[in-house]
Amino acid sequence: MPTFFSKEAIYAPAGYNRWKVPLASVAIHLCIGSVYAWSIFNPPLVRVEGVVASSSGDWNLQQVLWIFSVAIAFLGLSAAVAGKWLEKVGPRTVGAVAAVCWGGGLLVGAVGIWTHQLWLLYLGYGVIGGCGLGLGYVSPVSTLIKWFPDRRGMAAGLAIMGFGGGAMIGAPLKKYLIEFFYKAPDYLGTVDEVALTTEGGKRFADVAGRLQEVVIVGMNDVSQMIVSGPEGVYVVGTGRVGVAEAFVTLGVLYFVVMMIAACSYRLPAPGWLPAGWTPPSEEEAAKGMITTHNVEVDEAMKTPQFYLLWIVLCFNVTAGIGVLGVAKTMMPELFGTTLPDTVDGGLAAAYVLMFSV
């Protein structure tokens, strides 16, 4: 007896409107496409303890940048593996597993931030979340192409448009959530008002009779704060950047949306063709540079064309991904000191949004 997630159970009934399928497909891609807005997380992740500025115990930018790279690498690896698996189990199963991995990866990453364990952030967002990205990427594309054999380019384009659109929604949503959960650390006053001591490269101040590490925010640093505040001295470990809470919120939200979308998948029945459309003959296909033959993955990997296409795509993606990973961080570093009143967190987030366009 076919189960809810089996291929047999998701064959569409006669007369099914195929234009319903892009809605579920784009919904999944909108969720996983938020990975392109990763750079929104860079500033808070390098000041989890200091909050307003990086403290001695905080991660540096180089450490957190690689999380995004790992996620993209596992996106590609899992998508490559999932291609054959998708044809065996169907898109509904793959989409459901993608929802668990992407949502669950964000939750594991949140635990890594709360416990300040970088490896958990790599495991959650990078490895588990990256697998969710790859699985979520292939299931909509494969399903749409089956429903639109007469418009294959349009079908693939709709899904991938959703992936780019995910960052358009994700960038402002992430910024909003981080600011919503943000809590400023204890403020002690201006530098002139606080007696500071330095030990082992760390700044300390007397707080209620006990030396505690502090960070200092200068005039040019105010515009780079997550939420603007006065310049001066702040106590380390007394605030909250809001990034872990944002991870949890997004993880739950993406899981729910992706699971609903995956469960609404339908496949065309065997032998189904769009009304009024017949596949082109070999002669017609040859005139339009369209092949009527099929090459299995194992055979394709033995051809030079496969590797030439792979190299072109690799260089193409490397250029874009390299900039996306640092998009928000790049703006303040380049222009923050010369245009502190213009280049703030809001402008940097808008910069990320435009990149997704």
Sequence and secondary structure as in RCSB ss.txt:
>XXXX:A:sequence
MPTFFSKEAIYAPAGYNRWKVPLASVAIHLCIGSVYAWSIFNPPLVRVEGVVASSSGDWNLQQVLWIFSVAIAFL
GLSAAVAGKWLEKVGPRTVGAVAAVCWGGGLLVGAVGIWTHQLWLLYLGYGVIGGCGLGLGYVSPVSTLIKWFPD
RRGMAAGLAIMGFGGGAMIGAPLKKYLIEFFYKAPDYLGTVDEVALTTEGGKRFADVAGRLQEVVIVGMNDVSQM
IVSGPEGVYVVGTGRVGVAEAFVTLGVLYFVVMMIAACSYRLPAPGWLPAGWTPPSEEEAAKGMITTHNVEVDEA
MKTPQFYLLWIVLCFNVTAGIGVLGVAKTMMPELFGTTLPDTVDGGLAAAYVLMFSV
>XXXX:A:secstr
   TTSGGGGB  TT  GGGHHHHHHHHHHHHGGGGGGGGGHHHHTTTTTSSS  TTS  HHHHHHHHHHHHHHH
HHHHHHHHHHHHHH HHHHHHHHHHHHHHHHHHHHHHHHHT HHHHIIIIIIIHHHHHHHHHHHHHHHHHHH TT
SHHHHHHHHHHHHHHHHHHHHHHHHHHHHHH B   EEE GGGS EEEETTEEEEEETTEEEEEEEE GGGGGGS
SS   SEEEETTSSB SHHHHHHHHHHHHHHHHHHHHHT  B  TT   TT     HHHHHHTT       HHHH
TTSHHHHHHHHHHHHHHHHHHHHHTTHHHHHHHHHTTTSTTTSSHHHHHHHHHHHH 
